[in-house]
Amino acid sequence: MPNLGKGARAPLSCALLTRTPLCCLALVMAMPVFGQSITALPDQTSTIRLSNRDVNHLVCVGGEIEDVKFSAEKAISVEKGGSDAWIKFLVKEVDDAGAVTRSFVTTASEFFVTCNGAIYPLYAEPSDIPAQTVTLVPGSAQRARANDELLGPLVEEERTVSITQAMLQDRIPASFSAVAPRAGLIRIATLPDARISEIRRVAVEGSGLSASEYRIEVPTATQLDERLFLDSALGTRIFSVTADRLDLKAGETARVIIVRRGEGL
């Protein structure tokens, strides 16, 4: 930070509802790991509190911070590099015959941060709090553009396999939008005794696809078949079903990924 003052995978079984041959293309882009206290979206003003004593950190997810505009007349120092920028409200010191007094900024300031091609307006209120991290997350237009760059060269069947692999490998791109999974157990007629729960769901904006991961637990030995999951309770526009294992003993679980056309059930 600038000085501003202070193993082998198990084979998959995949049933794709098409007759077109597939080739499995795994996504390798992983969701970045960061610890943010504040998030901001593009093209809408975010009112935030920043430390007026310590160095505050801005993080641009999925791109670089190209510019940070602010009032040059105010006591503010800003530095940027790559996907990061740092904001420091400068402290005024007055030495009166050896008695030093400090005045901390309390007047709000506006920042216009250009991140990954979008503008994030920030209305910052300087406060006596610890340093803050502001994460600039992509908006829907940015996510759709990133997904098009990632999946655009692929045919629909290859996109489906890539999305499935990303979920099974827990390497979901930052451009996929997390959607709250359905609460509670799900019952389907083809597996009446199974305990089925949706553990996560994503929308792939710009691709016309969405996906869910389900946890399947069976009370007795069961031979699964992906066609068992072609049930309206799991979606009305199911495009593919993939299970990480088919042969389950009593009490064992499987992961099932369902990809749908559209962004909802």
N, C-alpha and C positions, 0 to 999 in steps of 0.2 A: 504494500500500500504506500502511496506517496507520503512524504513527510509534510503534513499540513499543520503541524503544531503539536499537539498532544497525539469342466470334465466330459465325459461321453454322455450323449443324450439317448433316451429310450426312443425306439422307432414310433412314429405317430401313425394312427389310423385316421384317414380323412375321407369323408364322403362329400363330394361336391356335386351340387345339383345341376350338372351340365355334362355333356359328353365330350367337351373339348379337352385334349391332353393338357396336363399341368406340368410346370416345373416349379419346385418349391424355392422361393426366394426369401431368405430370412432378412428381416430388418435388423440393422445393427445400431441404429441411433437410440440412445438410451435417454430416459428422462433425467435431466440434470438434477443434482442434489444441491440444495441450498437451504440455509436457515433464515427465512425472512420474517420480519415482524409486521411489515406493511406490504400490501400489493396495490398496484395501480394499473388501470387499463388505458388504452389510447383514446384520444379524441373526447375525453370527458375530464373535467377538473376534479382532481382528488385533493381533498383537504386533509393534510397530514400534520403531525407534530414531529419536529426534528430537535435534536440536542443543540442548545446554543453554546455548549462548552466543548463537546467532543466532535470527532470527525464522523459524519454520516456517509453511508455507503449506498450508491445506486447500482442495481444489477439489471442489465438488459438480457432477458431470456431469449435465446435463439438468434442473437445478432449482436451488433456493436452499437455503442452510443456514439453517434456521429457529431452531436452538438448539444450544448446546454446553454440556453439563453436566459439571462437574468439582468436585473438592473445593476449596471456597473457602478452607480453612485453609492450603493449600499455596501456595508462592511462584510463582504462575502468573498471567500476564496473557493474556486472550483477547479478541479483537475480531472482529466478523463484519460482512459486508456483501454482500448478494446471494448469489452462488454461492461466495464466498470467506470464509475465516476465517484468522486468524493466531494462532499460539500462541508465547508467549515465556516461558521459564523465567527468573524474576528472579534476578539476581546479588546476593548479600549482600556488602556492602562494610563493612569494619571499619577505622577510622582510629585507630591507636594511636600517638599523639604524632607524627603526620605520616607514619607508615609504614602505607600502605593495603594491606590484603590482601583478596582476593576469594575468595568461596566459591561454587562452581557446584553447581547441583542435581544429585544423582545418584540420588535416590529415584524409583522408577517411579510413574507416575500413570495413572489411568483417565479417559478422556474418552468421553462418549456424545453423538455428533453426530447431530442430526436433519437429514437431507438428502433433499429431494424426497419427504417423507412416510415415509421409512424411517430406522431407527436403526442407526448404525455404532458398535459398541463398539471403542474403541482402547485397548490397553494399551501405554503409551508409556514407553520407557526412555531417560532423558536421557543423552546421550553427548557426548564431545568430538569432534564431527563438524560438517561444514558444515550450513547450513540445509537442511531436507528439504521436499519437496513431496509431500503425500499426496493421491492422487486417489480420490475416493469414487465408484466406478462402480456403475451400476444393477444390481440383482439381476434374476432372471428375472421376478418378479411386476411389477416396475416397467417392465421392457422390454415385457412383454405389454400393460400398461396404456397405455404410450406408443404402441405400435403400433396398439392399438384406437382411440385418439384420432386417429391419423394416417390409418388405412385403414378404420376402421369404417364411415364414411358411404358407402364405395364398394362396388359389387358386385364379385364375385370377378374378373371379367374386367378391370375397371378397376384393381383392386389389382395384378393381374399386370402390366399395362402400366406402372403407376407404379413397381413394383419394378424392372422392366427398364430404364426410363428412368434411375432412380437409379444403377444399376450402370454403364450406358453413359456417363453424365455424370460418373462418379466423385464423386457427391454422395450417399453412403450415410448414412442417418440413424443417429445414435448408438444408437438402440434396436434396430437390427439386430445380431445376434450373429455375429461372425466365426467361421467354422469352418475348420479346417486343410484346404486343398485336397488332392486325391489326388496323390501323388508319381508321377513317371514319365509316359511317353507312353501314350495311350489309343488303341486300335485299334477301328474299327467297320467292319462288312462293306461298308457302302454307300460308304465312302471309304477303301479299303484303303491307298492311298499317302499319305494326308494325315498330317501330324504334329499330333496333337491333345493339348493339355495343359490341365489345369484350373488356372487362375491364382488364382481366389478363389471362396469359397463363403460364403453367409450363410444364417442361419436367422431367419425373421421370426416370433418367438414371439407366440403369441396369434392368429395369422392362419391357421395350418395350412398355411403355404407356406414353401418354401425356394428358393434360387436359386444357380446357379453360372455363372461366366464362363469360357469356353474360348477358347483361342487356336488358330486353325486355320491351318496353313501347307501349301501345296500345291506339289508339284515341277513340275507342268505346268499349263497354262492350264485352269481349271476353272470351271464354272457351278454355283454352289451352289444348293441348294433346302433350305428348312428341314426338309422331310420326311425328308431324308437323316439327320437327327440323332435320329430317333425310334428309338433303339437302347437296349436294356436296359443296355448298358455306361455310358450316360449317365443312367440312371434308369428306374425301373419305373412311376413315376406322373407322367410328364411332362405338364404342362398347357399350356405354350407354349414356342415356340422363336423367337428373334429374332436375325437376323444384321445387322451394321452394313453389310455389303456382300455382294453375290452373285457379281459377275464378277471373278474373280481371275486374274492372270497368273502365270506360273511364278515361284515364290519369294515371292509375296505372301502376306499374312496377313489374316485376318478375325477379328472378335470375335463370339462367339455366346453369347447369354444363354439359359439354360434355367431355367424356373421349374417347380417340382414341387409337387404336393400332399404335405404331410408335411414333416418336418424332416430327412429323410435321403434316401439314394438309393432 
